[in-house]
C-alpha cells in the first residue's frame, strides 16, 4: 500500500474513533511510524486530509451500494444488508466525528449533505421500483412520496431532541425504523421474506 493510502486509512480510522478535532497530523504520523514532514509533503494541511478522507469514503460507499444491490437475492435482502452495515458503522463511528465535521468544516459538510440528498433519493427510488417489480412491495406505492418519507425518517436519527443518545441506542432505533418501514410497504410475500431474515 502506498504511503498516501496508508495515511488516508489511518486518518479515517482515528477520525472515526476520536473525532476530527482530537486527532493531529502528529498522531497520524506516529501511528504509521513516519515523520510528520512526510504527511505534510502529501497533504498540505489537515483540511486537505479530511477532504480527501471524505472523498475516498464516498467512492467506497457508492461502490459498496451498487455491489449490494447487484449481488442480493432480492430488494429486501439488499435493504437488510444496508441495515446491518449501518448498525456496524454506528458501533464504530464516534458521534463526535459528525459534530466536528459540521462545526469545523461547514462547507464540506454542506457539500456532503447536498450530494447525499440526491444519492439517497435515487437509491430509495431504485430499491422501491425494484421491490414493486419483484412483487415484494405493494403495487399502489407512490414512489416519490414513500422515498421522501423514508429519507426524512432516517434524518430523525440525528435529531437529538427526538432520540437523545443518553436515552436511546441509535442502532436499535435504526433497526426498528428499517424493519417497520419495510413491513409497511411490503406485500404478504415481502412480509414473509422479512420474517425469514429477521427470525
GIFEN-V865562 format. One record per residue. RES is the residue in one small letter. PHI is phi in whole degrees, 0 to 359 (* if undefined). OMEGA is omega as a letter, one per 40 degrees, with the letter a starting at -180 (NA if undefined). Layout:
# GIFEN-V865562
RES&PHI&OMEGA / RES&PHI&OMEGA
This chain:
# GIFEN-V865562
x&*&i / x&293&a / x&303&a / x&302&a / x&294&i / x&295&i / x&296&a / x&299&a / x&296&a / x&293&a / x&298&i / x&300&a / x&299&a / x&289&i / x&299&i / x&298&a / x&283&a / x&247&a / x&92&a / x&281&a / x&302&a / x&278&a / x&249&i / x&255&i / x&297&i / x&300&a / x&304&a / x&294&i / x&299&a / x&299&a / x&301&a / x&269&a / x&70&i / x&236&a / x&279&i / x&298&i / x&300&i / x&299&i / x&298&a / x&288&i / x&288&a / x&266&i / x&236&a / x&295&i / x&201&a / x&295&i / x&301&i / x&295&i / x&295&i / x&300&a / x&302&a / x&293&i / x&302&a / x&294&i / x&300&i / x&297&i / x&300&a / x&298&i / x&298&i / x&298&a / x&297&i / x&300&a / x&295&a / x&298&i / x&302&a / x&293&i / x&298&a / x&298&a / x&300&a / x&290&a / x&268&a / x&282&i / x&300&i / x&205&a / x&294&a / x&293&i / x&300&i / x&301&a / x&299&a / x&286&i / x&293&i / x&300&a / x&298&a / x&296&i / x&295&i / x&296&i / x&297&i / x&300&a / x&297&i / x&297&a / x&279&a / x&261&a / x&268&i / x&291&a / x&305&i / x&300&i / x&304&a / x&291&i / x&295&i / x&297&a / x&300&a / x&293&a / x&278&a / x&270&a / x&230&a / x&301&a / x&294&i / x&295&i / x&300&a / x&296&i / x&297&i / x&299&a / x&301&a / x&292&i / x&294&a / x&293&i / x&303&i / x&297&a / x&298&a / x&295&i / x&296&i / x&297&a / x&295&i / x&301&i / x&299&i / x&300&a / x&292&a / x&296&i / x&298&i / x&297&a / x&296&i / x&295&a / x&298&a / x&277&a / x&77&a / x&262&i / x&249&a / x&297&a / x&293&a / x&274&a / x&293&i / x&268&a / x&305&a / x&299&a / x&293&a / x&297&i / x&298&i / x&293&i / x&301&a / x&297&a / x&300&a / x&288&i / x&295&i / x&297&a / x&294&i / x&299&a / x&303&a / x&272&i / x&269&a / x&294&i / x&284&i / x&270&a / x&233&i / x&299&a / x&296&a / x&283&i / x&250&a / x&234&i / x&277&a / x&297&i / x&295&i / x&291&i / x&299&a / x&301&i / x&299&i / x&297&i / x&299&a / x&297&a / x&298&a / x&291&i / x&295&a / x&298&i / x&298&a / x&295&a / x&256&a / x&270&i / x&279&i / x&306&i / x&296&i / x&295&i / x&298&i / x&300&i / x&292&i / x&301&a / x&295&i / x&288&i / x&266&i / x&260&i / x&70&NA
